[in-house]
Amino acid sequence: MTLQDSPFLRACRGLPVPHTPVWFMRQAGRSLPEYRQARADVSMLDACARPDLITEITMQPVRRYDVDAAIYFSDIVVPLRAIGIDLDIKPGVGPVVAEPIRDAGGVKQLREIEPDDLTYVTEAIGRLVGELGDKPLIGFAGAPFTLASYLIEGGPSKNHEHAKAFMYGEPELWNELMRRLSAITLGFLRTQIEAGASAVQLFDSWVGALSAEDYRASVLPHTTWIFDQLARFDVPRIHFGVGTGELLGLLGEAGADVVGVDWRVPLDEAARRVGPGKALQGNLDPAALFAPWEVVAERTRDILSRGGAADGHVFNLGHGVLPSTEPDVLARLTAFVHEQSAV
Ligand code: CP3
């Protein structure tokens, strides 16, 4: 097998596969004891800047689970930190920004990212590509709306009220903010692809907070620009958000090759909403992994069967692995998906 023949890359492209490929969002870190050990006395952001730790933590779930792809260990706020935004990742909380961005002066701080800002990314991916052989490495970045929410709110938010007030109240400045964040996102993804990542995922985790109309007017043009700019690299582009049932058609329009679906919409219905010519990724409820195995198995069979309605299916959870998930369940689930979908 070669890298380009790997089941993951083939499924992303809608080509026939020997089995449905599987990986898990947030597979690196979180529930693994070996991750907690590696991180014992290193802060999250320091870990994200150390090629030795990035390589080790990215490889940990690959060794444990036999998943079909690795995901680069980092965080969506790493490129913002790299251009000098004062922020931290607080354990159990998430990203916290020292001075939330609320005006033109704040927006102007968001300069373009240069390869020199990300030398540790290039070094870590070089090592990873060597270790992974024919297993694909997924690069990733946060999408502009999700990044904007952290920057404007100053931290995690349930209602995104400051972000929405900015979006509704200052549309021109909002567009400037989106343009600058899009350039940073593209720069981060491009560095990962040029270093050897063979697919990329754009995490727009919080975009489900928007109505379709607001998404179309204030976010879609920027996401479309990112996917257009990525087209020339010829790597599959995955687009993921949570609570996006009402946005799936628009996510399809934005231009990704693969649309990630959370657990709320069955994949056959998601395929109808997204439209033809796209692969789907998902969509087992991460909380279902705490139920008895028979429930997990039955839901997994159902997802595999409905996934057949799409032009390509990559099995995943509907959102990230929850921190208290039992690692053995993920190992068992990976083997089960491979066995049930084998042709
Ligand atoms: O998927 C992977 O395993 C790769 C690594 C990865 C991390 N963050 C590592 C991380 C990825 C892909 C992300 C993306 C990310 N970060 C998203 C999009 C995905 C999603 O879940 O919706 C978002 C919204 C963030 C922002 C963020 N960073 C949150 C919400 C948190 C969790 C806070 C917590 O402790 O519950 C972080 C911190 C973070 N990112 C951790 C890891 C392993 C935990 C850090 C720690 O161990 O202290």
Residues whose N, C-alpha, C, O or C-beta is under 5 A from the ligand:
A	BS01	CP3	F24 M25 R26 Q27 A28 G29 R30 M44 I71 Y72 F73 S74 D75 I76 I89 K90 P91 G92 V93 G94 P95 F203 S205 G320
